[in-house]
Amino acid sequence: MTTISSTEPIMTIPITTTTVSSSVTHDKGICATATWAQNGQTVAGGNGSGSELNQFDRPFGLFVDENQTIYVADRSNERIMKWKRG
């Protein structure tokens, strides 16, 4: 592993970005007219940062499959957590 201190120059190249704005459309189960609750309910995590089964450490990705099973990519713990509905 290489560590770069703040005093060493870092070589970078410019990155051009473009922002595109579009309306929400139907996408496999999410209706274009869906409304979202302002106050959600915690269904996973919520117990501070850590490596226990009821904790995350830098969660990065979320996926819900057709059976409403929730998958969370827990980056710093290097794992995928899975919760089945019910």
DSSP file (Angstrom, degrees, kcal/mol; ACC not computed):
  #  RESIDUE AA STRUCTURE BP1 BP2  ACC     N-H-->O    O-->H-N    N-H-->O    O-->H-N    TCO  KAPPA ALPHA  PHI   PSI    X-CA   Y-CA   Z-CA
    1    1 A M              0   0    0      0, 0.0     2,-0.5     0, 0.0     0, 0.0   0.000 360.0 360.0 360.0 133.4    0.0    0.0    0.0
    2    2 A T        -     0   0    0      2,-0.0     2,-0.5     0, 0.0     0, 0.0  -0.874 360.0-160.0-104.7 131.6    1.4    3.4   -1.0
    3    3 A T        -     0   0    0     -2,-0.5     2,-0.6     0, 0.0     0, 0.0  -0.935   2.8-157.1-111.0 132.6    0.7    6.5    1.2
    4    4 A I        -     0   0    0     -2,-0.5     2,-0.1     4,-0.0     6,-0.0  -0.938  13.2-142.9-109.2 121.8    1.0   10.0   -0.3
    5    5 A S    >   -     0   0    0     -2,-0.6     3,-1.3     1,-0.1     0, 0.0  -0.352  27.0-107.4 -78.4 165.9    1.6   12.7    2.2
    6    6 A S  T 3  S+     0   0    0      1,-0.2    -1,-0.1    -2,-0.1     4,-0.1   0.612 115.5  61.7 -70.6 -10.9    0.0   16.1    1.7
    7    7 A T  T 3  S+     0   0    0      2,-0.1    -1,-0.2     0, 0.0    -3,-0.0   0.605  85.2  88.9 -90.7 -11.5    3.4   17.7    0.8
    8    8 A E  S <  S-     0   0    0     -3,-1.3     2,-0.1     1,-0.1    -4,-0.0  -0.665  84.8-113.3 -86.5 139.9    4.0   15.5   -2.3
    9    9 A P        -     0   0    0      0, 0.0     2,-0.5     0, 0.0    -2,-0.1  -0.447  26.1-147.1 -69.8 144.8    2.6   16.7   -5.6
   10   10 A I        -     0   0    0     -2,-0.1     2,-0.4    -4,-0.1    -4,-0.0  -0.963   8.9-136.4-115.3 125.1   -0.2   14.7   -7.1
   11   11 A M        +     0   0    0     -2,-0.5     2,-0.3     2,-0.0     0, 0.0  -0.665  33.6 167.7 -81.5 127.7   -0.5   14.4  -10.9
   12   12 A T        -     0   0    0     -2,-0.4    -2,-0.0     0, 0.0     0, 0.0  -0.925  26.7-142.0-134.8 161.3   -4.0   14.7  -12.1
   13   13 A I        -     0   0    0     -2,-0.3     2,-0.1     0, 0.0    -2,-0.0  -0.935  35.4 -98.8-119.6 149.0   -5.7   15.2  -15.4
   14   14 A P        -     0   0    0      0, 0.0     2,-0.5     0, 0.0     0, 0.0  -0.393  33.5-152.0 -66.6 142.3   -8.8   17.4  -16.0
   15   15 A I        -     0   0    0     -2,-0.1     2,-0.5     2,-0.0     0, 0.0  -0.972   4.4-146.0-117.9 123.5  -12.1   15.6  -16.0
   16   16 A T        -     0   0    0     -2,-0.5     2,-0.3     2,-0.0     0, 0.0  -0.759  20.1-170.6 -88.5 129.7  -15.0   17.1  -18.0
   17   17 A T        -     0   0    0     -2,-0.5     2,-0.4     2,-0.0    -2,-0.0  -0.907  10.9-162.0-121.4 151.1  -18.4   16.5  -16.5
   18   18 A T        -     0   0    0     -2,-0.3     2,-0.5     2,-0.0    -2,-0.0  -0.999   9.1-149.4-130.6 131.8  -21.9   17.0  -17.9
   19   19 A T        -     0   0    0     -2,-0.4     2,-0.5     2,-0.0    -2,-0.0  -0.892  13.5-168.9-103.0 126.8  -25.0   17.2  -15.8
   20   20 A V        -     0   0    0     -2,-0.5     2,-0.5     2,-0.0    -2,-0.0  -0.956   5.9-155.9-116.5 131.0  -28.2   16.1  -17.4
   21   21 A S        +     0   0    0     -2,-0.5     2,-0.3     0, 0.0    -2,-0.0  -0.894  22.6 159.6-107.2 133.8  -31.6   16.7  -15.9
   22   22 A S        -     0   0    0     -2,-0.5     2,-0.1     3,-0.0     3,-0.0  -0.967  38.3-101.4-146.7 163.1  -34.5   14.5  -16.7
   23   23 A S        -     0   0    0     -2,-0.3     2,-0.3     1,-0.1     9,-0.0  -0.448  46.0 -94.0 -82.8 159.3  -37.9   13.5  -15.2
   24   24 A V        -     0   0    0      8,-0.2     2,-0.3    -2,-0.1    -1,-0.1  -0.542  47.6-172.9 -72.6 134.1  -38.5   10.3  -13.4
   25   25 A T        -     0   0    0     -2,-0.3     2,-0.2     6,-0.1     5,-0.1  -0.808  37.1 -74.2-124.0 168.0  -39.8    7.5  -15.6
   26   26 A H        +     0   0    0     -2,-0.3     2,-0.3     1,-0.1     5,-0.2  -0.414  51.1 175.8 -62.3 128.5  -41.2    4.0  -15.0
   27   27 A D  B >   -A   30   0A   0      3,-1.5     3,-0.8    -2,-0.2    -1,-0.1  -0.737  60.4 -53.2-142.9  89.5  -38.2    1.7  -14.2
   28   28 A K  T 3  S-     0   0    0     -2,-0.3     3,-0.1     1,-0.2    -2,-0.0   0.907 126.3 -15.5  46.8  61.7  -39.0   -1.9  -13.2
   29   29 A G  T 3  S+     0   0    0      1,-0.2     2,-0.8    37,-0.0    -1,-0.2   0.234 108.7 104.7 105.2 -14.8  -41.5   -1.3  -10.4
   30   30 A I  B <   -A   27   0A   0     -3,-0.8    -3,-1.5    -5,-0.1    -1,-0.2  -0.874  64.7-143.6-101.9 107.6  -41.0    2.3   -9.6
   31   31 A C    >   -     0   0    0     -2,-0.8     3,-1.9    -5,-0.2    -6,-0.1  -0.367  14.8-125.0 -70.5 145.3  -43.9    4.2  -11.1
   32   32 A A  T 3  S+     0   0    0      1,-0.3    -8,-0.2    -2,-0.1    -1,-0.1   0.739 113.0  48.0 -62.0 -23.5  -43.3    7.7  -12.5
   33   33 A T  T 3  S+     0   0    0      2,-0.1    -1,-0.3     0, 0.0    -2,-0.1   0.208  82.4 136.9-102.7  15.3  -46.0    9.0  -10.2
   34   34 A A    <   -     0   0    0     -3,-1.9     2,-0.3     1,-0.0    -4,-0.0  -0.308  42.4-148.0 -61.6 142.6  -44.7    7.4   -7.1
   35   35 A T        -     0   0    0      0, 0.0     2,-0.4     0, 0.0    -4,-0.1  -0.872   8.1-140.7-111.2 150.5  -44.7    9.5   -3.9
   36   36 A W        -     0   0    0     -2,-0.3     2,-0.2     4,-0.0     4,-0.0  -0.905  16.0-118.2-116.7 136.4  -42.1    9.1   -1.2
   37   37 A A        -     0   0    0     -2,-0.4     3,-0.1     1,-0.1     0, 0.0  -0.510  15.9-144.4 -70.4 135.5  -42.6    9.3    2.5
   38   38 A Q  S    S+     0   0    0     -2,-0.2     2,-0.7     1,-0.2    -1,-0.1   0.877  90.1  50.0 -69.5 -37.0  -40.7   12.2    4.1
   39   39 A N  S    S-     0   0    0     -3,-0.0    -1,-0.2     2,-0.0     2,-0.1  -0.900  80.1-165.4-108.5 110.8  -40.0   10.2    7.3
   40   40 A G        -     0   0    0     -2,-0.7     2,-0.4    -3,-0.1    -2,-0.0  -0.244  17.0-119.0 -87.6 177.0  -38.6    6.7    6.6
   41   41 A Q        -     0   0    0     -2,-0.1     2,-0.4     0, 0.0    -1,-0.0  -0.972  25.0-119.5-119.1 131.9  -38.2    3.7    8.9
   42   42 A T        +     0   0    0     -2,-0.4     3,-0.1     1,-0.2     0, 0.0  -0.564  36.8 166.9 -71.1 123.9  -34.9    2.1    9.7
   43   43 A V        +     0   0    0     -2,-0.4     2,-0.3     1,-0.3    -1,-0.2   0.512  65.8  22.7-114.9 -10.9  -34.9   -1.5    8.5
   44   44 A A  S    S-     0   0    0     10,-0.0    -1,-0.3    39,-0.0     2,-0.2  -0.978 113.8  -0.1-155.1 143.3  -31.1   -2.2    8.7
   45   45 A G        +     0   0    0     -2,-0.3    10,-0.1     8,-0.2     4,-0.1  -0.532  53.9 140.2  78.6-145.3  -28.2   -0.8   10.7
   46   46 A G        +     0   0    0     -2,-0.2    -1,-0.1     2,-0.1     9,-0.1   0.577  50.3  99.5  81.9   9.9  -29.0    2.1   13.0
   47   47 A N  S    S-     0   0    0      7,-0.5     7,-0.1     1,-0.4    -2,-0.1  -0.061  93.4 -94.8-118.1  31.4  -26.6    0.8   15.7
   48   48 A G        -     0   0    0      2,-0.0     8,-0.7     7,-0.0    -1,-0.4  -0.013  61.6 -46.0  78.4 171.0  -23.6    3.0   15.0
   49   49 A S  B    S+b   56   0B   0      6,-0.2     2,-0.3    -3,-0.1     8,-0.2  -0.549  84.6  99.9 -77.9 137.8  -20.6    2.2   12.9
   50   50 A G  S    S-     0   0    0      6,-1.7    27,-0.1    -2,-0.2    -2,-0.0  -0.987  73.8 -91.2 171.5-170.6  -19.0   -1.2   13.4
   51   51 A S  S    S+     0   0    0     -2,-0.3     6,-0.1     3,-0.0    -2,-0.1   0.315  76.1 113.8-114.8   6.3  -18.6   -4.8   12.2
   52   52 A E  S >  S-     0   0    0      1,-0.1     3,-1.8     4,-0.1    -2,-0.1  -0.285  83.3-103.1 -71.1 166.1  -21.3   -6.6   14.1
   53   53 A L  T 3  S+     0   0    0      1,-0.3    -8,-0.2     3,-0.0    -1,-0.1   0.690 123.0  51.2 -66.7 -17.6  -24.3   -8.1   12.1
   54   54 A N  T 3  S+     0   0    0    -10,-0.1    -7,-0.5    -7,-0.1     2,-0.3   0.112 106.5  69.8-103.4  21.3  -26.5   -5.1   13.2
   55   55 A Q    <   -     0   0    0     -3,-1.8     2,-0.3    -9,-0.1    -6,-0.2  -0.936  59.8-154.7-135.6 156.9  -24.0   -2.5   12.1
   56   56 A F  B     -b   49   0B   0     -8,-0.7    -6,-1.7    -2,-0.3     2,-0.3  -0.866   5.9-155.2-120.4 160.4  -22.4   -1.0    8.9
   57   57 A D  S    S-     0   0    0     -2,-0.3    19,-2.0    -8,-0.2    20,-0.6  -0.820  83.4 -21.1-136.2  98.0  -19.1    0.7    8.4
   58   58 A R  S    S-     0   0    0     -2,-0.3    17,-1.3    17,-0.2    18,-0.2   0.968  77.0-152.4  67.1  60.3  -19.4    3.0    5.3
   59   59 A P  E     +C   74   0C   0      0, 0.0    15,-0.2     0, 0.0    -1,-0.1  -0.380  20.4 174.5 -60.0 140.0  -22.3    1.4    3.5
   60   60 A F  E     +     0   0C   0     13,-3.4     2,-0.3     1,-0.3    14,-0.1   0.719  50.1  29.8-123.1 -34.9  -22.0    2.1   -0.2
   61   61 A G  E     -C   73   0C   0     12,-0.9    12,-2.2     2,-0.0     2,-0.4  -0.947  52.8-162.7-136.7 154.3  -24.6    0.4   -2.2
   62   62 A L  E     +C   72   0C   0     -2,-0.3     2,-0.3    10,-0.2    10,-0.2  -0.999   9.9 174.7-137.5 136.9  -28.2   -0.7   -1.9
   63   63 A F  E     -C   71   0C   0      8,-2.3     8,-3.0    -2,-0.4     2,-0.5  -0.995  12.1-165.5-143.0 137.4  -30.3   -3.2   -3.9
   64   64 A V  E     -C   70   0C   0     -2,-0.3     6,-0.2     6,-0.2    -2,-0.0  -0.990  18.3-152.0-122.0 122.4  -33.8   -4.5   -3.4
   65   65 A D    >   -     0   0    0      4,-2.1     3,-2.1    -2,-0.5    -2,-0.0  -0.181  36.9 -86.3 -87.6-176.9  -34.7   -7.6   -5.5
   66   66 A E  T 3  S+     0   0    0      1,-0.3    -1,-0.1     2,-0.1    -2,-0.0   0.680 128.8  54.1 -65.4 -18.5  -38.1   -8.8   -6.8
   67   67 A N  T 3  S-     0   0    0      2,-0.1    18,-0.4    18,-0.0    -1,-0.3   0.285 119.5-110.3 -94.6   9.0  -38.8  -10.6   -3.5
   68   68 A Q    <   +     0   0    0     -3,-2.1     2,-0.4     1,-0.3    -2,-0.1   0.755  65.3 155.2  63.2  29.0  -38.1   -7.4   -1.5
   69   69 A T        -     0   0    0     15,-0.1    -4,-2.1    16,-0.1     2,-0.4  -0.725  36.8-137.8 -80.3 134.1  -34.9   -8.8   -0.1
   70   70 A I  E     -CD  64  83C   0     13,-2.8    13,-2.6    -2,-0.4     2,-0.4  -0.817  18.4-170.9-100.4 131.7  -32.5   -6.0    0.8
   71   71 A Y  E     -CD  63  82C   0     -8,-3.0    -8,-2.3    -2,-0.4     2,-0.4  -0.982   2.3-171.1-119.8 132.3  -28.8   -6.1    0.0
   72   72 A V  E     -CD  62  81C   0      9,-2.5     9,-2.9    -2,-0.4     2,-0.7  -0.989  19.9-138.5-126.6 126.6  -26.3   -3.5    1.3
   73   73 A A  E     -CD  61  80C   0    -12,-2.2   -13,-3.4    -2,-0.4     2,-1.0  -0.753  16.5-160.4 -81.5 114.6  -22.7   -3.2    0.2
   74   74 A D  E  >> -CD  59  79C   0      5,-2.8     5,-1.5    -2,-0.7     4,-0.6  -0.796   7.7-168.5-101.0  91.6  -20.8   -2.6    3.5
   75   75 A R  T >45S+     0   0    0    -17,-1.3     3,-1.3    -2,-1.0   -17,-0.2   0.882  77.1  40.8 -55.4 -57.6  -17.6   -1.1    2.1
   76   76 A S  T 345S+     0   0    0    -19,-2.0    -1,-0.2     1,-0.3   -18,-0.1   0.764 117.6  48.8 -71.0 -23.3  -15.2   -1.0    5.1
   77   77 A N  T 345S-     0   0    0    -20,-0.6    -1,-0.3    -3,-0.4    -2,-0.2   0.480 104.6-134.3 -89.0  -2.8  -16.3   -4.4    6.4
   78   78 A E  T <<5 +     0   0    0     -3,-1.3     2,-0.3    -4,-0.6    -3,-0.2   0.925  63.8 110.3  50.7  55.0  -15.9   -5.8    2.8
   79   79 A R  E   < -D   74   0C   0     -5,-1.5    -5,-2.8    -7,-0.0     2,-0.5  -0.972  66.2-127.2-150.4 161.8  -19.2   -7.6    2.8
   80   80 A I  E     -D   73   0C   0     -2,-0.3     2,-0.4    -7,-0.2    -7,-0.2  -0.980  27.0-152.1-111.2 123.3  -22.6   -7.7    1.4
   81   81 A M  E     -D   72   0C   0     -9,-2.9    -9,-2.5    -2,-0.5     2,-0.4  -0.778  10.4-162.5 -97.1 141.9  -25.4   -7.8    4.0
   82   82 A K  E     -D   71   0C   0     -2,-0.4     2,-0.4   -11,-0.2   -11,-0.2  -0.985  10.5-176.8-130.1 132.2  -28.7   -9.5    3.1
   83   83 A W  E     -D   70   0C   0    -13,-2.6   -13,-2.8    -2,-0.4     2,-0.2  -0.990  16.4-145.7-129.1 124.2  -32.1   -9.2    4.8
   84   84 A K        -     0   0    0     -2,-0.4   -15,-0.1   -15,-0.2   -16,-0.1  -0.611  33.7 -96.8 -84.3 147.6  -35.1  -11.1    3.6
   85   85 A R              0   0    0    -18,-0.4    -1,-0.1    -2,-0.2   -16,-0.1  -0.332 360.0 360.0 -61.9 139.9  -38.6   -9.6    3.9
   86   86 A G              0   0    0     -3,-0.1    -1,-0.2    -2,-0.0    -2,-0.0   0.438 360.0 360.0  98.3 360.0  -40.6  -10.5    7.0
